[in-house]
Amino acid sequence: MVTEEEVMSALSKVMDPELGISLVDLGLIYGVEITETKVGVKMTFTTPACPMVHFLVSSVEDAVKKVEGVSEVEVQLVWDPPWTPDKMSDAGKEKLGLK
């Protein structure tokens, strides 16, 4: 059975290409839902106009598909609640000099 921990570990390897910080540490992953071999990922961006949306969604799909036991990945973009720097991990804040 696929676990949330395995999925989050895979997602922590997906880096924002401009900042060099994982999407997890940036607080862009809002949730993971696992149903047998299907994984749903709720994520957001710092702005709806982010030019990297398609690239990062594809990167998330590719990373999760590499988790053993995953047969399907569905990424849902959400804008509510809006992203704020408060959603970042302590490690992410530290890397950006916010802590």
FENMOCOR-V856796 format. One record per residue. SS is DSSP state (alpha for helix, beta for strand, coil for the rest). PSI is psi in radians with two decimals (999 if undefined). Layout:
SS:PSI / SS:PSI
This chain:
coil:2.34 / coil:2.39 / coil:2.74 / alpha:-0.63 / alpha:-0.74 / alpha:-0.74 / alpha:-0.79 / alpha:-0.61 / alpha:-0.76 / alpha:-0.74 / alpha:-0.50 / coil:-0.18 / coil:-0.12 / coil:2.01 / beta:2.50 / coil:2.13 / coil:-0.42 / coil:-0.65 / coil:-0.35 / coil:0.48 / coil:2.50 / beta:2.68 / coil:-0.54 / coil:-0.87 / coil:-0.48 / coil:-0.20 / coil:0.41 / coil:-0.23 / beta:2.00 / beta:-0.35 / beta:2.79 / beta:2.33 / beta:2.23 / beta:2.21 / beta:1.78 / coil:-1.81 / coil:0.10 / beta:2.37 / beta:2.24 / beta:2.35 / beta:2.16 / beta:2.21 / beta:2.88 / coil:-3.08 / coil:2.89 / coil:-0.43 / coil:2.50 / coil:-0.34 / coil:0.21 / coil:2.17 / coil:-0.16 / coil:0.18 / alpha:-0.96 / alpha:-0.73 / alpha:-0.81 / alpha:-0.64 / alpha:-0.77 / alpha:-0.69 / alpha:-0.69 / alpha:-0.82 / alpha:-0.82 / alpha:-0.75 / alpha:-0.75 / alpha:-0.61 / alpha:-0.39 / coil:-0.22 / coil:2.25 / coil:2.25 / coil:-0.18 / coil:2.21 / coil:-0.36 / beta:2.47 / beta:2.33 / beta:2.11 / beta:2.22 / beta:2.11 / beta:2.29 / coil:2.59 / coil:0.01 / coil:2.05 / coil:2.62 / coil:2.57 / coil:2.47 / coil:2.81 / alpha:-0.36 / alpha:-0.38 / alpha:-0.20 / coil:2.64 / coil:2.88 / alpha:-0.67 / alpha:-0.72 / alpha:-0.76 / alpha:-0.71 / alpha:-0.72 / alpha:-0.51 / coil:0.05 / coil:0.44 / coil:0.01 / coil:999
